[in-house]
């Protein structure tokens, strides 16, 4: 179980040299985020920024919990800055990018991903 949970997270080093670890939000977490954001949830730019920030689970060795209030979201965005937000986005991309296995020819991973869609 622990290994499976770790594989659901991606990481990326931001421009400040911090290791940002991110995990995609599930439907319930996204629903709760929209409730937390209140009136701001109708602002697409604010929600995009908040949603990416809320995927962060670690900054270097510091564990990050899912924010429970709009103020928590603001604090997390402040801690991350644009550098950390960008790194979280890159970490999430890694979760969606298939990795070719050593026994597969080049391009096999992309073909497998296309077949799943």
C-alpha positions in Angstrom: 0.0 0.0 0.0 2.7 2.5 0.9 4.6 1.9 -2.4 1.4 2.4 -4.4 0.7 5.7 -2.5 4.2 6.9 -3.2 3.9 6.1 -6.9 0.8 8.4 -7.1 3.0 11.4 -6.3 5.3 13.2 -8.6 8.2 15.6 -7.7 10.1 18.4 -9.4 12.8 20.8 -8.2 11.7 24.4 -8.4 13.8 27.4 -9.5 14.7 28.0 -5.8 16.1 24.5 -5.5 13.2 23.1 -3.4 11.9 19.6 -4.0 8.1 20.0 -4.6 6.1 16.8 -4.2 2.5 16.8 -5.7 -0.4 14.4 -5.8 -3.5 15.0 -8.0 -6.7 16.0 -6.2 -9.5 13.5 -6.2 -13.1 14.6 -6.8 -13.9 15.0 -3.1 -10.8 17.1 -2.4 -11.7 19.4 -5.4 -15.3 19.7 -4.2 -14.0 20.7 -0.7 -11.6 23.2 -2.3 -14.5 24.9 -4.1 -16.4 25.1 -0.8 -13.3 26.5 0.9 -12.8 29.2 -1.8 -16.4 30.4 -1.5 -17.0 33.3 -3.9 -13.5 33.0 -5.3 -14.5 29.6 -6.7 -16.2 31.4 -9.6 -12.9 33.0 -10.6 -11.2 30.6 -13.0 -7.7 32.0 -12.5 -7.9 31.9 -8.7 -9.2 28.3 -8.8 -6.5 27.2 -11.1 -3.8 28.6 -8.9 -5.5 27.2 -5.7 -6.0 23.8 -7.3 -2.4 23.4 -8.3 -1.2 24.7 -4.9 -3.4 22.2 -3.1 -1.8 19.3 -4.9 1.4 19.9 -3.1 2.1 17.3 -0.4 5.7 18.2 0.5 8.1 21.1 0.1 11.6 19.6 0.7 11.2 17.5 3.9 8.1 19.5 5.2 4.8 17.6 4.8 1.9 19.8 3.6 -1.7 19.0 4.6 -4.6 19.7 2.3 -5.7 23.3 3.2 -8.9 23.6 5.3 -9.6 27.3 4.9 -9.2 30.0 2.2 -6.5 31.5 4.5 -4.6 28.1 4.5 -4.8 28.2 0.7 -3.4 31.7 0.6 -0.6 30.8 3.0 0.4 27.8 0.8 0.4 29.9 -2.4 2.6 32.4 -0.6 5.0 29.6 0.5 5.2 28.2 -2.9 5.4 31.4 -5.0 5.3 31.1 -8.8 8.4 28.9 -8.7 6.8 26.3 -6.5 3.5 26.5 -8.4 5.3 25.8 -11.6 7.2 22.9 -10.1 3.9 21.4 -8.8 2.6 21.6 -12.4 5.7 19.8 -13.7 5.4 17.2 -10.9 1.7 16.5 -12.0 2.8 16.2 -15.6 5.2 13.4 -14.6 2.2 11.5 -13.1 0.5 11.5 -16.4 3.5 10.7 -18.6 4.1 6.9 -19.0 7.6 5.6 -18.5 8.9 3.1 -21.1 9.9 -0.2 -19.5 13.4 -1.4 -20.3 11.9 -4.3 -22.4 9.8 -2.0 -24.5 11.1 -0.4 -27.7 11.1 3.4 -27.9 7.6 4.7 -28.5 5.9 1.7 -26.9 5.0 3.7 -23.7 3.3 6.4 -25.9 1.4 3.7 -27.8 0.2 2.2 -24.6 -1.0 5.5 -23.3 -2.8 6.3 -26.5 -4.5 2.9 -26.4 -5.8 3.6 -22.9 -7.5 6.8 -24.0 
